[in-house]
Amino acid sequence: MSILMTELQAARAISVEVTEDTLSVDLTDGRSVSVPLEWYPRLFHGTPAERQNCRLIGDGEGVHWADLDEDLSIEGLLAGRASGESEKSLKRWLENRKS
């Protein structure tokens, strides 16, 4: 296993902040990661209240937003991976939100 992969797997979140345009996560090792909210369409389309309703999962390995049915891994954030959700899936999710 490479050192980079070990660092990615060891990183854990301690806090999460979601603003109008940014997702920021503070990590146990002192780092902070900020990414554009546009990377995660469900968060981007969520209300401020829905964005704030999150919890750490897996001892900080990820973040879960129940109201938005969204889960993000810290490993993915550190690797710079945006949402992998298909356009078709996102469209269906957005349509169901209007109901």
N, CA, C and O atoms as a GROMACS GRO file, in nm:
protein
  396
    1MET      N    1   0.085  -0.117   0.000
    1MET     CA    2   0.000   0.000   0.000
    1MET      C    3   0.090   0.123   0.000
    1MET      O    4   0.188   0.130   0.074
    2SER      N    5   0.056   0.218  -0.083
    2SER     CA    6   0.136   0.339  -0.091
    2SER      C    7   0.113   0.430   0.030
    2SER      O    8   0.012   0.419   0.099
    3ILE      N    9   0.208   0.519   0.053
    3ILE     CA   10   0.194   0.614   0.163
    3ILE      C   11   0.073   0.702   0.142
    3ILE      O   12   0.000   0.731   0.237
    4LEU      N   13   0.050   0.745   0.018
    4LEU     CA   14  -0.065   0.829  -0.011
    4LEU      C   15  -0.195   0.759   0.025
    4LEU      O   16  -0.283   0.819   0.087
    5MET      N   17  -0.208   0.632  -0.013
    5MET     CA   18  -0.331   0.558   0.017
    5MET      C   19  -0.347   0.544   0.168
    5MET      O   20  -0.459   0.554   0.218
    6THR      N   21  -0.241   0.520   0.240
    6THR     CA   22  -0.247   0.511   0.386
    6THR      C   23  -0.293   0.642   0.446
    6THR      O   24  -0.375   0.642   0.538
    7GLU      N   25  -0.242   0.755   0.394
    7GLU     CA   26  -0.284   0.886   0.445
    7GLU      C   27  -0.432   0.910   0.417
    7GLU      O   28  -0.503   0.964   0.502
    8LEU      N   29  -0.478   0.871   0.299
    8LEU     CA   30  -0.619   0.890   0.265
    8LEU      C   31  -0.708   0.808   0.358
    8LEU      O   32  -0.812   0.857   0.404
    9GLN      N   33  -0.668   0.685   0.384
    9GLN     CA   34  -0.750   0.598   0.467
    9GLN      C   35  -0.746   0.640   0.614
    9GLN      O   36  -0.842   0.615   0.687
   10ALA      N   37  -0.638   0.702   0.658
   10ALA     CA   38  -0.625   0.741   0.798
   10ALA      C   39  -0.697   0.871   0.830
   10ALA      O   40  -0.726   0.898   0.947
   11ALA      N   41  -0.725   0.952   0.731
   11ALA     CA   42  -0.788   1.081   0.754
   11ALA      C   43  -0.931   1.062   0.806
   11ALA      O   44  -1.007   0.981   0.754
   12ARG      N   45  -0.965   1.140   0.908
   12ARG     CA   46  -1.099   1.136   0.966
   12ARG      C   47  -1.151   1.278   0.985
   12ARG      O   48  -1.075   1.370   1.017
   13ALA      N   49  -1.280   1.296   0.964
   13ALA     CA   50  -1.343   1.426   0.981
   13ALA      C   51  -1.376   1.450   1.128
   13ALA      O   52  -1.409   1.358   1.202
   14ILE      N   53  -1.365   1.578   1.169
   14ILE     CA   54  -1.410   1.615   1.303
   14ILE      C   55  -1.520   1.720   1.298
   14ILE      O   56  -1.597   1.734   1.393
   15SER      N   57  -1.528   1.793   1.185
   15SER     CA   58  -1.638   1.890   1.170
   15SER      C   59  -1.663   1.918   1.023
   15SER      O   60  -1.576   1.900   0.937
   16VAL      N   61  -1.785   1.961   0.996
   16VAL     CA   62  -1.829   1.988   0.859
   16VAL      C   63  -1.901   2.121   0.858
   16VAL      O   64  -1.980   2.151   0.947
   17GLU      N   65  -1.873   2.201   0.756
   17GLU     CA   66  -1.945   2.327   0.736
   17GLU      C   67  -1.984   2.336   0.589
   17GLU      O   68  -1.902   2.314   0.499
   18VAL      N   69  -2.110   2.370   0.566
   18VAL     CA   70  -2.159   2.387   0.430
   18VAL      C   71  -2.214   2.528   0.417
   18VAL      O   72  -2.307   2.566   0.489
   19THR      N   73  -2.157   2.605   0.326
   19THR     CA   74  -2.206   2.740   0.300
   19THR      C   75  -2.284   2.739   0.168
   19THR      O   76  -2.311   2.633   0.112
   20GLU      N   77  -2.318   2.855   0.121
   20GLU     CA   78  -2.392   2.867  -0.004
   20GLU      C   79  -2.316   2.809  -0.123
   20GLU      O   80  -2.377   2.761  -0.219
   21ASP      N   81  -2.183   2.812  -0.117
   21ASP     CA   82  -2.105   2.766  -0.232
   21ASP      C   83  -1.986   2.676  -0.201
   21ASP      O   84  -1.911   2.639  -0.291
   22THR      N   85  -1.967   2.638  -0.072
   22THR     CA   86  -1.849   2.561  -0.035
   22THR      C   87  -1.881   2.454   0.069
   22THR      O   88  -1.962   2.476   0.159
   23LEU      N   89  -1.817   2.339   0.054
   23LEU     CA   90  -1.818   2.234   0.155
   23LEU      C   91  -1.680   2.232   0.217
   23LEU      O   92  -1.580   2.217   0.147
   24SER      N   93  -1.672   2.248   0.349
   24SER     CA   94  -1.544   2.248   0.420
   24SER      C   95  -1.547   2.142   0.530
   24SER      O   96  -1.645   2.130   0.604
   25VAL      N   97  -1.438   2.067   0.538
   25VAL     CA   98  -1.428   1.961   0.638
   25VAL      C   99  -1.295   1.976   0.710
   25VAL      O  100  -1.190   1.986   0.647
   26ASP      N  101  -1.300   1.977   0.843
   26ASP     CA  102  -1.179   1.978   0.925
   26ASP      C  103  -1.146   1.835   0.962
   26ASP      O  104  -1.234   1.756   0.997
   27LEU      N  105  -1.016   1.801   0.955
   27LEU     CA  106  -0.971   1.664   0.978
   27LEU      C  107  -0.894   1.652   1.109
   27LEU      O  108  -0.842   1.750   1.161
   28THR      N  109  -0.887   1.531   1.159
   28THR     CA  110  -0.819   1.504   1.285
   28THR      C  111  -0.670   1.535   1.280
   28THR      O  112  -0.609   1.561   1.384
   29ASP      N  113  -0.611   1.534   1.161
   29ASP     CA  114  -0.467   1.560   1.150
   29ASP      C  115  -0.434   1.708   1.134
   29ASP      O  116  -0.319   1.743   1.109
   30GLY      N  117  -0.534   1.793   1.148
   30GLY     CA  118  -0.511   1.937   1.140
   30GLY      C  119  -0.540   2.000   1.005
   30GLY      O  120  -0.544   2.122   0.993
   31ARG      N  121  -0.559   1.918   0.904
   31ARG     CA  122  -0.591   1.972   0.771
   31ARG      C  123  -0.738   2.012   0.762
   31ARG      O  124  -0.823   1.963   0.836
   32SER      N  125  -0.764   2.103   0.669
   32SER     CA  126  -0.900   2.140   0.633
   32SER      C  127  -0.911   2.127   0.482
   32SER      O  128  -0.820   2.165   0.408
   33VAL      N  129  -1.022   2.073   0.437
   33VAL     CA  130  -1.045   2.054   0.294
   33VAL      C  131  -1.169   2.133   0.257
   33VAL      O  132  -1.273   2.119   0.320
   34SER      N  133  -1.158   2.215   0.154
   34SER     CA  134  -1.273   2.291   0.103
   34SER      C  135  -1.287   2.264  -0.046
   34SER      O  136  -1.190   2.269  -0.121
   35VAL      N  137  -1.409   2.236  -0.086
   35VAL     CA  138  -1.437   2.209  -0.227
   35VAL      C  139  -1.563   2.285  -0.269
   35VAL      O  140  -1.645   2.320  -0.184
   36PRO      N  141  -1.578   2.311  -0.398
   36PRO     CA  142  -1.698   2.381  -0.446
   36PRO      C  143  -1.822   2.295  -0.422
   36PRO      O  144  -1.820   2.174  -0.448
   37LEU      N  145  -1.927   2.356  -0.376
   37LEU     CA  146  -2.051   2.283  -0.352
   37LEU      C  147  -2.107   2.224  -0.482
   37LEU      O  148  -2.177   2.124  -0.480
   38GLU      N  149  -2.075   2.286  -0.593
   38GLU     CA  150  -2.121   2.237  -0.723
   38GLU      C  151  -2.072   2.095  -0.752
   38GLU      O  152  -2.131   2.026  -0.835
   39TRP      N  153  -1.966   2.050  -0.684
   39TRP     CA  154  -1.918   1.914  -0.701
   39TRP      C  155  -2.021   1.811  -0.656
   39TRP      O  156  -2.019   1.696  -0.699
   40TYR      N  157  -2.111   1.854  -0.568
   40TYR     CA  158  -2.209   1.763  -0.509
   40TYR      C  159  -2.349   1.822  -0.530
   40TYR      O  160  -2.399   1.895  -0.445
   41PRO      N  161  -2.413   1.789  -0.643
   41PRO     CA  162  -2.540   1.850  -0.680
   41PRO      C  163  -2.651   1.840  -0.576
   41PRO      O  164  -2.731   1.932  -0.562
   42ARG      N  165  -2.656   1.731  -0.504
   42ARG     CA  166  -2.762   1.720  -0.403
   42ARG      C  167  -2.742   1.824  -0.292
   42ARG      O  168  -2.838   1.883  -0.244
   43LEU      N  169  -2.619   1.845  -0.253
   43LEU     CA  170  -2.592   1.950  -0.154
   43LEU      C  171  -2.620   2.087  -0.215
   43LEU      O  172  -2.678   2.174  -0.150
   44PHE      N  173  -2.578   2.105  -0.338
   44PHE     CA  174  -2.597   2.233  -0.407
   44PHE      C  175  -2.745   2.270  -0.415
   44PHE      O  176  -2.782   2.386  -0.397
   45HIS      N  177  -2.830   2.171  -0.442
   45HIS     CA  178  -2.974   2.196  -0.456
   45HIS      C  179  -3.049   2.190  -0.323
   45HIS      O  180  -3.168   2.219  -0.318
   46GLY      N  181  -2.981   2.152  -0.217
   46GLY     CA  182  -3.045   2.145  -0.086
   46GLY      C  183  -3.068   2.282  -0.026
   46GLY      O  184  -3.005   2.380  -0.063
   47THR      N  185  -3.160   2.286   0.068
   47THR     CA  186  -3.184   2.410   0.142
   47THR      C  187  -3.075   2.426   0.247
   47THR      O  188  -3.007   2.329   0.280
   48PRO      N  189  -3.057   2.547   0.298
   48PRO     CA  190  -2.959   2.564   0.406
   48PRO      C  191  -2.985   2.470   0.524
   48PRO      O  192  -2.890   2.416   0.582
   49ALA      N  193  -3.109   2.450   0.560
   49ALA     CA  194  -3.141   2.359   0.672
   49ALA      C  195  -3.103   2.215   0.638
   49ALA      O  196  -3.048   2.145   0.723
   50GLU      N  197  -3.130   2.171   0.516
   50GLU     CA  198  -3.094   2.035   0.475
   50GLU      C  199  -2.942   2.017   0.473
   50GLU      O  200  -2.892   1.911   0.511
   51ARG      N  201  -2.870   2.118   0.431
   51ARG     CA  202  -2.724   2.111   0.426
   51ARG      C  203  -2.663   2.103   0.566
   51ARG      O  204  -2.560   2.038   0.586
   52GLN      N  205  -2.727   2.168   0.662
   52GLN     CA  206  -2.676   2.167   0.799
   52GLN      C  207  -2.709   2.038   0.872
   52GLN      O  208  -2.644   2.005   0.971
   53ASN      N  209  -2.808   1.966   0.826
   53ASN     CA  210  -2.850   1.843   0.891
   53ASN      C  211  -2.763   1.726   0.844
   53ASN      O  212  -2.805   1.644   0.762
   54CYS      N  213  -2.641   1.722   0.896
   54CYS     CA  214  -2.549   1.614   0.858
   54CYS      C  215  -2.488   1.554   0.984
   54CYS      O  216  -2.494   1.613   1.092
   55ARG      N  217  -2.429   1.436   0.966
   55ARG     CA  218  -2.360   1.372   1.078
   55ARG      C  219  -2.240   1.295   1.023
   55ARG      O  220  -2.240   1.250   0.909
   56LEU      N  221  -2.139   1.282   1.107
   56LEU     CA  222  -2.022   1.204   1.072
   56LEU      C  223  -2.058   1.056   1.083
   56LEU      O  224  -2.130   1.016   1.174
   57ILE      N  225  -2.007   0.976   0.990
   57ILE     CA  226  -2.032   0.833   0.992
   57ILE      C  227  -1.899   0.758   0.991
   57ILE      O  228  -1.797   0.812   0.948
   58GLY      N  229  -1.902   0.635   1.038
   58GLY     CA  230  -1.782   0.552   1.036
   58GLY      C  231  -1.665   0.612   1.111
   58GLY      O  232  -1.552   0.609   1.063
   59ASP      N  233  -1.691   0.667   1.228
   59ASP     CA  234  -1.586   0.728   1.310
   59ASP      C  235  -1.513   0.839   1.233
   59ASP      O  236  -1.392   0.857   1.246
   60GLY      N  237  -1.590   0.914   1.153
   60GLY     CA  238  -1.534   1.027   1.079
   60GLY      C  239  -1.482   0.992   0.941
   60GLY      O  240  -1.419   1.075   0.876
   61GLU      N  241  -1.507   0.870   0.894
   61GLU     CA  242  -1.464   0.830   0.760
   61GLU      C  243  -1.549   0.895   0.651
   61GLU      O  244  -1.508   0.900   0.535
   62GLY      N  245  -1.665   0.945   0.689
   62GLY     CA  246  -1.755   1.005   0.592
   62GLY      C  247  -1.856   1.096   0.658
   62GLY      O  248  -1.858   1.112   0.780
   63VAL      N  249  -1.940   1.155   0.573
   63VAL     CA  250  -2.045   1.246   0.618
   63VAL      C  251  -2.175   1.203   0.551
   63VAL      O  252  -2.176   1.167   0.434
   64HIS      N  253  -2.284   1.206   0.628
   64HIS     CA  254  -2.416   1.166   0.578
   64HIS      C  255  -2.515   1.280   0.596
   64HIS      O  256  -2.524   1.339   0.703
   65TRP      N  257  -2.589   1.309   0.489
   65TRP     CA  258  -2.698   1.407   0.491
   65TRP      C  259  -2.828   1.330   0.468
   65TRP      O  260  -2.860   1.296   0.355
   66ALA      N  261  -2.902   1.304   0.574
   66ALA     CA  262  -3.024   1.223   0.566
   66ALA      C  263  -3.129   1.286   0.476
   66ALA      O  264  -3.191   1.217   0.395
   67ASP      N  265  -3.150   1.418   0.489
   67ASP     CA  266  -3.255   1.485   0.412
   67ASP      C  267  -3.227   1.485   0.262
   67ASP      O  268  -3.319   1.496   0.181
   68LEU      N  269  -3.100   1.473   0.226
   68LEU     CA  270  -3.060   1.480   0.085
   68LEU      C  271  -3.018   1.345   0.028
   68LEU      O  272  -2.982   1.335  -0.089
   69ASP      N  273  -3.022   1.242   0.112
   69ASP     CA  274  -2.978   1.108   0.071
   69ASP      C  275  -2.839   1.114   0.007
   69ASP      O  276  -2.817   1.060  -0.102
   70GLU      N  277  -2.747   1.180   0.077
   70GLU     CA  278  -2.610   1.200   0.027
   70GLU      C  279  -2.510   1.151   0.130
   70GLU      O  280  -2.522   1.180   0.249
   71ASP      N  281  -2.410   1.077   0.082
   71ASP     CA  282  -2.300   1.031   0.166
   71ASP      C  283  -2.170   1.063   0.093
   71ASP      O  284  -2.156   1.035  -0.027
   72LEU      N  285  -2.074   1.120   0.164
   72LEU     CA  286  -1.943   1.151   0.107
   72LEU      C  287  -1.835   1.090   0.195
   72LEU      O  288  -1.843   1.095   0.318
   73SER      N  289  -1.734   1.032   0.130
   73SER     CA  290  -1.622   0.978   0.207
   73SER      C  291  -1.511   1.083   0.214
   73SER      O  292  -1.491   1.161   0.121
   74ILE      N  293  -1.440   1.082   0.324
   74ILE     CA  294  -1.326   1.173   0.339
   74ILE      C  295  -1.217   1.133   0.241
   74ILE      O  296  -1.149   1.220   0.186
   75GLU      N  297  -1.201   1.006   0.217
   75GLU     CA  298  -1.105   0.958   0.118
   75GLU      C  299  -1.134   1.019  -0.019
   75GLU      O  300  -1.042   1.063  -0.088
   76GLY      N  301  -1.261   1.021  -0.058
   76GLY     CA  302  -1.300   1.080  -0.187
   76GLY      C  303  -1.274   1.230  -0.192
   76GLY      O  304  -1.229   1.282  -0.294
   77LEU      N  305  -1.304   1.298  -0.081
   77LEU     CA  306  -1.277   1.442  -0.076
   77LEU      C  307  -1.128   1.470  -0.096
   77LEU      O  308  -1.090   1.557  -0.174
   78LEU      N  309  -1.045   1.396  -0.024
   78LEU     CA  310  -0.901   1.418  -0.033
   78LEU      C  311  -0.845   1.381  -0.170
   78LEU      O  312  -0.745   1.438  -0.214
   79ALA      N  313  -0.911   1.287  -0.236
   79ALA     CA  314  -0.867   1.247  -0.370
   79ALA      C  315  -0.919   1.343  -0.477
   79ALA      O  316  -0.882   1.332  -0.594
   80GLY      N  317  -1.005   1.437  -0.436
   80GLY     CA  318  -1.059   1.534  -0.532
   80GLY      C  319  -1.170   1.480  -0.620
   80GLY      O  320  -1.190   1.528  -0.731
   81ARG      N  321  -1.243   1.379  -0.570
   81ARG     CA  322  -1.351   1.320  -0.649
   81ARG      C  323  -1.482   1.395  -0.626
   81ARG      O  324  -1.528   1.409  -0.513
   82ALA      N  325  -1.538   1.440  -0.732
   82ALA     CA  326  -1.671   1.502  -0.727
   82ALA      C  327  -1.776   1.391  -0.727
   82ALA      O  328  -1.743   1.273  -0.735
   83SER      N  329  -1.902   1.429  -0.718
   83SER     CA  330  -2.011   1.332  -0.718
   83SER      C  331  -2.005   1.246  -0.844
   83SER      O  332  -1.975   1.294  -0.953
   84GLY      N  333  -2.033   1.119  -0.826
   84GLY     CA  334  -2.037   1.027  -0.940
   84GLY      C  335  -2.179   0.998  -0.984
   84GLY      O  336  -2.202   0.908  -1.064
   85GLU      N  337  -2.275   1.074  -0.931
   85GLU     CA  338  -2.415   1.050  -0.964
   85GLU      C  339  -2.442   1.084  -1.111
   85GLU      O  340  -2.396   1.186  -1.161
   86SER      N  341  -2.516   0.998  -1.177
   86SER     CA  342  -2.548   1.021  -1.318
   86SER      C  343  -2.651   1.134  -1.331
   86SER      O  344  -2.726   1.163  -1.238
   87GLU      N  345  -2.653   1.195  -1.447
   87GLU     CA  346  -2.751   1.300  -1.476
   87GLU      C  347  -2.893   1.246  -1.463
   87GLU      O  348  -2.983   1.315  -1.414
   88LYS      N  349  -2.913   1.124  -1.507
   88LYS     CA  350  -3.047   1.063  -1.502
   88LYS      C  351  -3.092   1.048  -1.356
   88LYS      O  352  -3.206   1.080  -1.322
   89SER      N  353  -3.003   1.000  -1.271
   89SER     CA  354  -3.035   0.982  -1.129
   89SER      C  355  -3.063   1.117  -1.063
   89SER      O  356  -3.159   1.130  -0.987
   90LEU      N  357  -2.979   1.216  -1.091
   90LEU     CA  358  -2.999   1.348  -1.032
   90LEU      C  359  -3.131   1.408  -1.078
   90LEU      O  360  -3.204   1.468  -0.998
   91LYS      N  361  -3.162   1.394  -1.205
   91LYS     CA  362  -3.288   1.449  -1.258
   91LYS      C  363  -3.408   1.385  -1.187
   91LYS      O  364  -3.502   1.454  -1.148
   92ARG      N  365  -3.403   1.253  -1.170
   92ARG     CA  366  -3.512   1.182  -1.102
   92ARG      C  367  -3.523   1.231  -0.956
   92ARG      O  368  -3.634   1.252  -0.906
   93TRP      N  369  -3.410   1.249  -0.889
   93TRP     CA  370  -3.409   1.297  -0.751
   93TRP      C  371  -3.469   1.438  -0.742
   93TRP      O  372  -3.550   1.466  -0.654
   94LEU      N  373  -3.428   1.526  -0.834
   94LEU     CA  374  -3.482   1.663  -0.835
   94LEU      C  375  -3.632   1.665  -0.860
   94LEU      O  376  -3.705   1.742  -0.799
   95GLU      N  377  -3.678   1.580  -0.951
   95GLU     CA  378  -3.823   1.572  -0.980
   95GLU      C  379  -3.900   1.526  -0.859
   95GLU      O  380  -4.009   1.577  -0.832
   96ASN      N  381  -3.847   1.430  -0.786
   96ASN     CA  382  -3.915   1.379  -0.665
   96ASN      C  383  -3.918   1.483  -0.554
   96ASN      O  384  -4.008   1.480  -0.471
   97ARG      N  385  -3.823   1.574  -0.552
   97ARG     CA  386  -3.821   1.680  -0.451
   97ARG      C  387  -3.935   1.778  -0.472
   97ARG      O  388  -3.982   1.840  -0.376
   98LYS      N  389  -3.980   1.793  -0.595
   98LYS     CA  390  -4.087   1.888  -0.627
   98LYS      C  391  -4.223   1.834  -0.586
   98LYS      O  392  -4.319   1.910  -0.574
   99SER      N  393  -4.231   1.703  -0.566
   99SER     CA  394  -4.359   1.639  -0.534
   99SER      C  395  -4.405   1.670  -0.395
   99SER      O  396  -4.511   1.624  -0.353
   0.00000   0.00000   0.00000
